Amino acid sequence: METILIKAAQLILSLSILVIVHEFGHFILSKLFKVRVEKFYLFFNPWFSLCKFKPKNSETEYGIGWLPLGGYVKISGMLDESMDKETLSQPPQPWEFRTKPAWQRLLIMVGGVLMNFILAFFIYSALVLNWGDNYIPIDKTPLYFSEVAHQAGLADGDILLAADGKRLTRYDDLDLFRVISSTNITILRGGQEKNIRLPENFEKQFLAAKTPLADIRNTQIDSLIAGENAEKAGLKVGDEILSVNGVSTVAFSAFVKALSENKGSEVSIELLRRGEKVKLTVPVNEEGKIGFIPNGKDTGVSDKYSFFQSFPAGISLGIRKISFYVLQLRLFFTKAGIQSIGGFGAIGNLFPNLWSWPDFWNMTAFLSIILGVMNLLPIPALDGGHVMFLLYEIVSGRKPNDKFMEYAQIAGMVFLLLLLVYANGNDIFRFFIK
């Protein structure tokens, strides 16, 4: 229960920061172009608000709603989530959104996304300034690969150098995804460079397997935890676990996945001990562990930066995160992508079990990028939908019909609501079928 509360607290704090920063982007650009902002809310407030106040001589009411699904700024003369059509039926006023030039309206709409990206860059800069830029150089590190990677021609101990001719530098989501989505990869094997052509359907095979591509650790036992199931079942230091219930688990990440799927039950483990294969039955605890520490060389490096150096380093790190998320966004439209969609539960589980400020800010920065990219999707009711119609207006020289905009806004809201229900339904389904 304590773990759930810690994760929930981190999630609520993180999303609150992101929502306020995003809406502030719309707010500050509206003020810059002298557009009136009627409301600035954290969370939504249908029927009533938890608290609200309006400073003296201010045009804006500030408040906190009771429905924690985001937040909003209500901009005068704009058809938004409030569906306030009454104002739009009145004569246009100079302080309204609709009376401003298209380029000003466009900047107001992208203001939230820009602030999310700026926040992410700032957080990453602060992180590398305080704790350094910690990473594993992928082009110098031997890896242990999943079964799908083995079938494609990769072997444990290979070092990944390039994907489709683009040099790989870090063992992170971006470079691993570049490998998965590439056609040709360059590796270092036995001191010699070698090119491997991946199967045409490699990406689909990888997604279907639902296992990480590679790991820096294998499943050779470095030490046993006294009194835990691994020691009781007869595992010994130096044993190398080959499979769990017949599934290859040479890479430690594959082993972790196999155990997580068998929490609270027994598994059949095949291991290699002094050149001989041995089979043992081992109980898995409710946390998905059996009680040992794997081998794994510490190949990580930590680059340190001064105050001024930290900003370009943080921006560079942020751009890597944006690149990864944009690249893998296309998987959203695949069967595996749709099935993997998660809601607030899935997001909350991304945070660590114990409160750690570096981990919290790192995750907040990445969520800020996700929020920024998702809001740019050309879906009515999102910022990207408004941007799409404004670009049409700038190119064509005429505004879309008001009735069309109304129907588009309703359709977008219905789609997002259904997506929200589906995503959180997935969380509930996964919780009960663990």
C-alpha positions in Angstrom: 0.0 0.0 0.0 2.9 2.3 0.8 4.4 1.7 -2.6 1.1 2.6 -4.3 0.8 5.9 -2.3 4.4 6.9 -3.2 3.8 6.2 -6.9 0.4 8.0 -6.8 2.0 11.1 -5.0 4.8 11.3 -7.7 2.2 10.9 -10.5 -0.1 13.7 -9.1 2.8 16.1 -8.5 4.4 15.4 -11.9 1.1 15.8 -13.8 0.2 18.9 -11.9 3.5 20.6 -12.8 3.1 19.6 -16.4 -0.4 20.8 -16.7 0.3 24.2 -15.1 3.4 24.7 -17.3 1.5 23.7 -20.5 -1.5 25.9 -19.8 0.9 28.8 -18.8 2.3 28.6 -22.4 -1.2 29.3 -23.8 -1.8 31.9 -21.1 1.4 34.0 -21.5 1.1 34.1 -25.3 -2.5 35.1 -25.0 -1.5 38.0 -22.8 1.3 38.9 -25.2 -1.2 39.3 -28.0 -3.7 41.1 -25.7 -6.2 38.2 -25.8 -8.4 37.9 -22.7 -8.0 34.7 -20.6 -11.2 34.1 -18.6 -10.1 31.1 -16.6 -6.8 29.3 -15.7 -7.5 25.9 -14.0 -5.5 22.9 -12.8 -7.9 20.0 -13.4 -11.3 20.3 -14.8 -14.3 21.7 -12.9 -17.6 20.6 -14.2 -20.4 21.9 -11.9 -18.1 23.0 -9.1 -14.4 23.9 -8.2 -12.4 22.8 -5.2 -11.1 26.4 -4.9 -11.0 29.5 -7.0 -10.1 33.1 -6.8 -10.0 36.2 -9.0 -7.4 38.9 -8.1 -8.6 42.5 -8.0 -8.7 44.1 -11.4 -7.8 40.8 -13.0 -9.6 39.4 -16.1 -8.8 35.8 -15.1 -10.3 33.4 -12.6 -7.7 31.0 -11.2 -8.8 27.7 -9.6 -8.4 24.0 -9.0 -11.1 21.6 -10.3 -12.1 18.2 -8.9 -11.6 16.1 -12.0 -7.9 15.3 -12.3 -7.8 14.7 -16.1 -5.6 17.7 -17.0 -6.4 21.4 -17.0 -7.3 24.3 -19.2 -7.3 28.0 -19.9 -10.5 29.5 -21.2 -9.6 32.0 -23.9 -12.2 34.6 -24.9 -13.6 34.1 -28.4 -12.4 30.6 -28.9 -14.4 27.3 -29.3 -12.7 24.9 -26.9 -13.6 22.1 -24.5 -16.2 24.3 -22.8 -18.2 24.4 -26.1 -19.2 28.0 -25.2 -21.1 28.9 -28.4 -23.0 31.7 -26.8 -20.0 34.0 -26.8 -19.3 33.3 -30.4 -22.8 34.3 -31.4 -22.0 37.8 -30.1 -20.3 40.5 -32.2 -16.5 40.0 -32.2 -14.5 42.0 -29.7 -10.9 43.3 -30.1 -9.7 41.2 -27.0 -11.0 37.9 -28.4 -9.0 35.1 -29.9 -11.1 35.0 -33.1 -10.3 38.6 -34.0 -6.5 38.2 -33.9 -4.4 37.4 -37.1 -4.0 33.7 -37.9 -0.2 33.7 -37.0 -0.9 35.1 -33.5 -3.6 32.4 -33.0 -1.2 29.8 -34.2 1.5 30.9 -31.7 -1.1 30.9 -28.9 -2.1 27.3 -29.7 1.5 26.0 -29.8 2.5 27.9 -26.7 1.6 25.0 -24.4 3.7 22.5 -26.4 6.7 24.9 -26.5 6.5 25.3 -22.7 6.5 21.5 -22.3 9.6 21.1 -24.4 11.3 24.1 -22.7 10.5 22.5 -19.3 12.0 19.1 -20.4 15.2 20.8 -21.7 15.5 22.8 -18.4 15.0 19.7 -16.3 17.6 17.6 -18.2 20.0 20.5 -18.0 19.5 20.6 -14.2 19.9 16.9 -13.9 23.2 16.7 -15.8 24.5 19.8 -13.9 23.8 18.1 -10.5 24.3 14.4 -11.2 26.1 14.3 -14.5 25.1 12.7 -17.8 25.2 9.0 -17.0 25.0 6.5 -19.8 26.5 3.3 -21.2 28.4 3.6 -24.5 26.7 1.0 -26.7 29.6 1.0 -29.2 31.9 -0.2 -26.5 29.7 -2.7 -24.6 29.1 -6.4 -25.4 25.4 -7.2 -25.2 23.3 -10.2 -24.4 20.4 -10.6 -26.9 16.9 -11.9 -26.9 15.8 -15.0 -28.8 14.3 -12.9 -31.6 17.7 -11.1 -32.0 19.5 -14.5 -32.0 17.3 -15.7 -34.8 18.1 -12.6 -36.8 21.8 -13.4 -36.6 23.0 -11.5 -33.5 25.1 -13.4 -31.0 25.8 -12.7 -27.3 28.9 -10.6 -26.9 28.3 -8.6 -30.1 28.9 -4.9 -29.9 26.4 -2.7 -31.9 28.1 0.0 -33.9 25.7 1.4 -36.5 22.1 1.0 -37.8 21.5 1.7 -41.5 24.9 3.5 -41.5 24.0 5.8 -38.6 26.6 5.5 -35.8 25.2 4.3 -32.4 26.5 5.9 -29.3 24.3 5.1 -26.3 22.6 2.1 -24.8 19.3 3.8 -24.6 15.8 3.6 -26.0 16.6 5.7 -29.1 19.6 3.7 -30.3 18.0 0.3 -29.5 14.9 1.4 -31.4 17.0 2.5 -34.4 18.4 -1.1 -34.4 14.9 -2.6 -34.3 13.6 -0.5 -37.1 16.7 -0.7 -39.4 17.5 -3.0 -42.3 21.3 -3.3 -41.9 23.3 -3.2 -38.7 27.0 -3.1 -38.2 28.5 -5.0 -35.3 31.8 -5.8 -33.8 32.3 -9.6 -33.2 35.6 -11.1 -32.2 37.4 -7.8 -32.9 36.1 -7.6 -36.5 33.4 -5.5 -38.0 30.5 -7.4 -39.6 27.3 -6.3 -41.4 24.1 -8.1 -40.7 20.9 -7.7 -42.7 17.9 -8.0 -40.5 14.8 -9.9 -41.7 12.1 -7.7 -43.3 9.6 -8.6 -40.6 12.1 -8.2 -37.7 10.3 -5.3 -36.1 7.0 -7.2 -36.1 8.7 -10.3 -34.6 10.3 -8.1 -31.9 6.9 -6.5 -31.0 5.2 -9.9 -30.9 7.8 -11.3 -28.6 7.3 -8.4 -26.1 10.9 -8.8 -24.8 13.7 -6.2 -24.7 16.2 -6.4 -27.6 19.3 -6.7 -25.5 20.7 -6.4 -22.0 24.2 -5.5 -20.7 23.8 -8.3 -18.2 23.4 -12.0 -18.6 21.8 -14.4 -16.1 25.0 -15.9 -14.7 24.7 -15.8 -10.9 27.2 -13.5 -9.2 25.9 -14.0 -5.7 22.9 -15.6 -3.9 20.7 -13.8 -1.3 20.8 -15.9 1.9 17.5 -17.7 2.7 15.8 -16.9 -0.6 14.3 -19.3 -3.1 17.3 -19.5 -5.4 19.5 -20.7 -2.6 16.9 -23.1 -1.2 16.3 -24.6 -4.7 20.0 -25.4 -5.1 21.3 -22.7 -7.5 25.0 -21.9 -7.1 27.3 -19.0 -7.8 28.5 -19.3 -11.4 25.4 -21.0 -12.7 24.1 -19.5 -15.9 20.3 -19.7 -16.4 19.5 -20.6 -20.0 15.7 -20.8 -19.9 12.6 -20.4 -17.8 9.7 -22.8 -18.6 11.4 -23.5 -22.0 11.8 -19.8 -22.9 15.3 -18.6 -23.5 16.5 -16.1 -20.8 20.2 -15.6 -21.5 19.6 -11.8 -21.4 18.8 -10.8 -17.8 15.9 -8.6 -19.0 14.2 -11.7 -20.6 14.7 -13.5 -17.3 13.1 -10.7 -15.4 10.1 -10.7 -17.8 9.7 -14.5 -17.5 9.6 -14.3 -13.7 7.2 -11.4 -13.7 4.8 -13.6 -15.7 5.0 -16.3 -13.0 4.7 -14.4 -9.7 3.7 -16.6 -6.8 4.2 -19.9 -8.7 7.0 -22.4 -9.5 9.0 -22.3 -12.7 11.2 -24.9 -14.4 14.7 -23.5 -14.8 17.4 -24.9 -17.1 20.9 -23.7 -16.3 24.5 -24.3 -17.3 26.8 -25.5 -14.5 30.5 -26.3 -15.3 29.6 -27.2 -18.8 26.6 -29.4 -17.9 22.9 -28.6 -18.2 20.9 -28.9 -15.1 17.1 -28.5 -14.5 15.6 -27.2 -11.3 12.2 -26.2 -10.0 12.2 -22.8 -8.2 9.4 -20.9 -6.5 8.9 -17.3 -7.6 7.9 -14.8 -4.9 5.0 -12.3 -5.2 7.5 -9.7 -6.4 8.6 -11.8 -9.3 12.0 -12.6 -7.9 13.9 -15.7 -6.8 16.8 -14.1 -4.9 20.2 -13.7 -6.7 22.3 -10.9 -8.2 23.5 -11.4 -11.8 26.9 -10.8 -13.3 27.3 -7.5 -15.2 30.3 -5.2 -15.7 29.8 -1.6 -14.9 30.5 -0.1 -18.3 28.8 3.2 -17.6 30.3 6.6 -17.9 29.3 9.9 -16.3 30.1 13.2 -18.1 30.3 16.2 -15.9 29.3 19.7 -17.0 29.7 23.3 -15.7 26.7 25.5 -15.4 26.9 26.9 -18.9 27.8 23.6 -20.4 24.8 21.9 -18.9 22.3 23.7 -21.1 23.5 22.4 -24.5 24.0 19.0 -22.9 20.5 19.0 -21.5 19.0 20.2 -24.8 20.9 17.4 -26.6 19.6 14.8 -24.2 16.0 16.2 -24.5 16.2 16.0 -28.3 17.3 12.3 -28.1 14.2 11.7 -26.0 11.9 13.6 -28.4 13.4 11.7 -31.4 12.8 8.3 -29.7 9.2 9.2 -28.8 8.4 10.5 -32.3 10.0 7.4 -33.9 8.1 4.9 -31.8 4.8 6.8 -32.0 4.1 5.1 -35.3 3.8 1.8 -33.4 0.7 3.3 -31.8 -1.2 2.3 -34.9 -0.1 -1.4 -34.8 -2.0 -4.1 -33.0 0.8 -4.5 -30.4 0.8 -0.7 -29.9 -2.9 -0.5 -29.4 -2.8 -3.3 -26.9 0.0 -1.7 -24.9 -1.8 1.6 -24.4 -2.1 2.4 -20.7 -3.7 5.0 -18.5 -2.9 6.6 -15.2 -2.0 3.3 -13.7 0.6 2.5 -16.4 2.0 6.0 -16.1 2.2 5.8 -12.3 4.1 2.5 -12.5 6.9 4.2 -14.5 7.8 6.0 -11.2 10.1 4.2 -8.7 8.8 2.5 -5.6 10.9 4.8 -3.4 10.9 8.6 -3.7 14.0 9.7 -5.6 14.3 13.3 -6.8 16.6 12.4 -9.8 14.2 9.7 -10.9 11.2 11.9 -10.3 12.6 14.8 -12.4 13.9 12.5 -15.1 10.4 10.9 -15.5 8.7 14.3 -15.3 10.9 15.6 -18.1 10.0 12.6 -20.3 6.3 12.9 -19.5 6.6 16.6 -20.5 7.9 15.5 -23.9 5.2 12.9 -24.3 2.5 15.6 -23.4 4.1 18.0 -25.9 4.3 15.5 -28.7 0.8 14.1 -28.1 -0.7 17.5 -28.1 0.7 18.2 -31.5 -1.2 15.3 -33.1 -3.7 16.6 -35.6 -6.8 15.6 -33.6 -9.6 18.1 -33.0 -9.8 19.1 -29.3 -6.0 18.8 -29.1 -3.7 21.8 -29.7 -2.6 19.9 -32.9 -6.1 20.0 -34.2 -6.4 23.7 -33.8 -2.9 24.1 -35.4 -4.0 22.0 -38.4 -7.1 24.2 -39.0 -5.0 27.4 -38.5 -2.4 26.2 -41.1 -5.3 25.6 -43.5 -6.5 29.1 -42.9 -3.0 30.6 -43.5 -2.5 28.6 -46.7 -6.0 29.0 -48.1 -6.8 32.5 -46.8 -10.1 31.5 -45.4 -11.4 30.1 -42.0 -13.1 26.7 -41.8 -16.9 27.0 -41.3 -18.0 27.6 -37.7 -20.4 24.6 -37.8 -17.7 22.4 -39.1 -15.4 23.5 -36.3 -18.1 22.7 -33.8 -18.6 19.2 -35.1 -14.9 18.6 -35.3 -14.4 19.7 -31.7 -17.2 17.4 -30.5 -15.8 14.4 -32.6 -12.3 15.0 -31.2 -13.6 15.2 -27.6 -15.5 11.9 -28.0 -12.5 10.2 -29.5 -10.2 11.4 -26.7 -12.8 10.3 -24.1 -13.1 6.9 -25.6 -9.3 6.6 -25.7 -9.1 7.6 -22.1 -11.7 4.9 -21.1 -9.9 2.3 -23.2 -6.4 3.1 -21.8 -7.5 3.0 -18.1 -9.6 -0.1 -18.9 -6.4 -1.7 -20.1 -4.8 -0.9 -16.7 -7.7 -2.5 -14.8 -7.7 -5.5 -17.1 -3.9 -6.0 -16.6 -4.3 -5.6 -12.8 -6.8 -8.4 -12.5 -5.0 -10.9 -14.9 -1.6 -10.7 -13.2 
